[in-house]
Amino acid sequence: MSEKDIAAVLQYRYGDGLVYLPKDRPRDVLKVASQLGFIDAEGYLTRKGRALLARYSYGY
């Protein structure tokens, strides 16, 4: 799983930063994103996650 794959999932978030997983995406992506520090334990996008989105130009 690449950072680009993770960034593609992180773009699915509510206005407050809570990330949600579309049905067509594997649940493992959120687990890996959390382990790598892109989302916190509650499922919110972290500063590191916002930086990842900026690198892959997903409009954050």
N, C-alpha and C positions, 0 to 999 in steps of 0.2 A: 504494500500500500504506500503510495507516494504522498508527498505533501500536497500535490495538486488534487489528488483524490479527496484528501481531508478538507481542503479549501472548498471544493465543490459542495460538500455537505454543510460546512460552516456557513455558507451563504443563506441557508434556511434558518432564519432566526426571527424572533418577534422583536418589536421595537425596543424592548428593554434588554435585549441581548441573549435571551433564552434560546438555545439552539434546539430545533426539533428535527426529527429524522423522517424524511418522506418514505412511503411504503416501499419504494423500489430500491432503497439503499440498505446495505447490510448493517446490522447493529454493531458489528465489530468496529466500524469507523468511529463511532462515538467513544467506545472504550479506548481505542488507540489515541484519539484526539485528547481525551482526558489524561491518559498516561503521559503524553508528550507536553501537557500544559496548555493546550489550545482552548480548552474549556475547563471550568472548575467543577468541583464535586456536585454542585447543584445543577449543572448543565448550562451555565452562563459563559458567554464568550469572554476570554481573558484578553489582556493587553497583547500577549503573544499571539493569540488567535486573530486579533484585529490586524496585527502586523502581517500575518500569513495571508489574510484576505487581501490586504493592500498589495502584496507581492504578486498575487495572481489576478488582480484587477477585477474583483467581484463586486465592485461598487461600494465598498465600505469606506 
